[in-house]
Amino acid sequence: MSIRIRAAERDGIVTVRALMTHPMETGTAKDSAGNLIPPHHIQTVLAESEGNTVMTAYWNVTISRNPFFQFQFEGSSGDNLKLSWTDNKGESDSTETTVG
């Protein structure tokens, strides 16, 4: 699993903190032999709660390796939250949690 997530509600606002494990290669770095490392980065991050999209982020090579991010939305304790990403190579991952 490449996503660690925590979601907590306070006064009707859910704060989500997520850490993703991903190389986020820009395509400009070189390996030890001097060859360019091909681009490999997350392109889309999607958060859904109770079947509704609450956040969509479109990323590119400017995001750092193993990105951490935080966002907020209106929600309730006990709601289901699903967070997923898709990268430029077609790889993807997702995880779910219950808002605390």
Stockholm file with secondary structure:
# STOCKHOLM 1.0

chainA/1-100         MSIRIRAAERDGIVTVRALMTHPMETGTAKDSAGNLIPPHHIQTVLAESEGNTVMTAYWNVTISRNPFFQFQFEGSSGDNLKLSWTDNKGESDSTETTVG
#=GR chainA/1-100 SS CCEEEEEEEETTEEEEEEEECCCCBCSCCBCTTSCBCCCBCEEEEEEEETTEEEEEEECCTTSCSSCEEEEEEECCTTCEEEEEEEETTSCEEEEEEECC
#=GC SS_cons         CCEEEEEEEETTEEEEEEEECCCCBCSCCBCTTSCBCCCBCEEEEEEEETTEEEEEEECCTTSCSSCEEEEEEECCTTCEEEEEEEETTSCEEEEEEECC
//
